[in-house]
Amino acid sequence: MITSGTIEVNKDVDLTNNTVGNYAAVDIKGKLSGYGVNAGVYFKPTNELSIGLSYRSQMKMMSKGATVDFTNIPSQLKDSVPPNGSGAKLTIPLPQVITLGFGIN
């Protein structure tokens, strides 16, 4: 299977000694893609019983050009963060899934 999607993350970042909630923030936006394998087996041992087993492999969703925008960065830290709009490489793992099901008529 080939999968695509988008990501948008908005996160406050505590980079100051400020107690009034005036935090720095980062916004990340991008398109993701990944690939994996699906497999399934279905058995009907009797007319009354059916059994199904499916497997979906882990996928690493990756983006090579997500935009990253920082706001409210303290002046003494501005040289430590990437410039706004810069491309970021992201990897988000999706878990493998194994499903077993029974049907009784």
Secondary structure as a PSIPRED ss2 file (coil, helix, strand):
# PSIPRED VFORMAT (PSIPRED V4.0)

   1 M C   1.000  0.000  0.000
   2 I E   0.000  0.000  1.000
   3 T E   0.000  0.000  1.000
   4 S E   0.000  0.000  1.000
   5 G E   0.000  0.000  1.000
   6 T E   0.000  0.000  1.000
   7 I E   0.000  0.000  1.000
   8 E E   0.000  0.000  1.000
   9 V E   0.000  0.000  1.000
  10 N E   0.000  0.000  1.000
  11 K E   0.000  0.000  1.000
  12 D E   0.000  0.000  1.000
  13 V E   0.000  0.000  1.000
  14 D C   1.000  0.000  0.000
  15 L C   1.000  0.000  0.000
  16 T C   1.000  0.000  0.000
  17 N C   1.000  0.000  0.000
  18 N C   1.000  0.000  0.000
  19 T C   1.000  0.000  0.000
  20 V C   1.000  0.000  0.000
  21 G C   1.000  0.000  0.000
  22 N C   1.000  0.000  0.000
  23 Y C   1.000  0.000  0.000
  24 A E   0.000  0.000  1.000
  25 A E   0.000  0.000  1.000
  26 V E   0.000  0.000  1.000
  27 D E   0.000  0.000  1.000
  28 I E   0.000  0.000  1.000
  29 K E   0.000  0.000  1.000
  30 G E   0.000  0.000  1.000
  31 K E   0.000  0.000  1.000
  32 L E   0.000  0.000  1.000
  33 S E   0.000  0.000  1.000
  34 G E   0.000  0.000  1.000
  35 Y E   0.000  0.000  1.000
  36 G C   1.000  0.000  0.000
  37 V C   1.000  0.000  0.000
  38 N E   0.000  0.000  1.000
  39 A E   0.000  0.000  1.000
  40 G E   0.000  0.000  1.000
  41 V E   0.000  0.000  1.000
  42 Y E   0.000  0.000  1.000
  43 F E   0.000  0.000  1.000
  44 K C   1.000  0.000  0.000
  45 P C   1.000  0.000  0.000
  46 T C   1.000  0.000  0.000
  47 N C   1.000  0.000  0.000
  48 E C   1.000  0.000  0.000
  49 L E   0.000  0.000  1.000
  50 S E   0.000  0.000  1.000
  51 I E   0.000  0.000  1.000
  52 G E   0.000  0.000  1.000
  53 L E   0.000  0.000  1.000
  54 S E   0.000  0.000  1.000
  55 Y E   0.000  0.000  1.000
  56 R E   0.000  0.000  1.000
  57 S C   1.000  0.000  0.000
  58 Q C   1.000  0.000  0.000
  59 M E   0.000  0.000  1.000
  60 K E   0.000  0.000  1.000
  61 M E   0.000  0.000  1.000
  62 M E   0.000  0.000  1.000
  63 S E   0.000  0.000  1.000
  64 K E   0.000  0.000  1.000
  65 G E   0.000  0.000  1.000
  66 A E   0.000  0.000  1.000
  67 T E   0.000  0.000  1.000
  68 V E   0.000  0.000  1.000
  69 D E   0.000  0.000  1.000
  70 F E   0.000  0.000  1.000
  71 T E   0.000  0.000  1.000
  72 N C   1.000  0.000  0.000
  73 I C   1.000  0.000  0.000
  74 P C   1.000  0.000  0.000
  75 S H   0.000  1.000  0.000
  76 Q H   0.000  1.000  0.000
  77 L H   0.000  1.000  0.000
  78 K H   0.000  1.000  0.000
  79 D H   0.000  1.000  0.000
  80 S H   0.000  1.000  0.000
  81 V C   1.000  0.000  0.000
  82 P C   1.000  0.000  0.000
  83 P C   1.000  0.000  0.000
  84 N C   1.000  0.000  0.000
  85 G C   1.000  0.000  0.000
  86 S E   0.000  0.000  1.000
  87 G E   0.000  0.000  1.000
  88 A E   0.000  0.000  1.000
  89 K E   0.000  0.000  1.000
  90 L E   0.000  0.000  1.000
  91 T E   0.000  0.000  1.000
  92 I E   0.000  0.000  1.000
  93 P E   0.000  0.000  1.000
  94 L E   0.000  0.000  1.000
  95 P C   1.000  0.000  0.000
  96 Q C   1.000  0.000  0.000
  97 V E   0.000  0.000  1.000
  98 I E   0.000  0.000  1.000
  99 T E   0.000  0.000  1.000
 100 L E   0.000  0.000  1.000
 101 G E   0.000  0.000  1.000
 102 F E   0.000  0.000  1.000
 103 G E   0.000  0.000  1.000
 104 I E   0.000  0.000  1.000
 105 N C   1.000  0.000  0.000
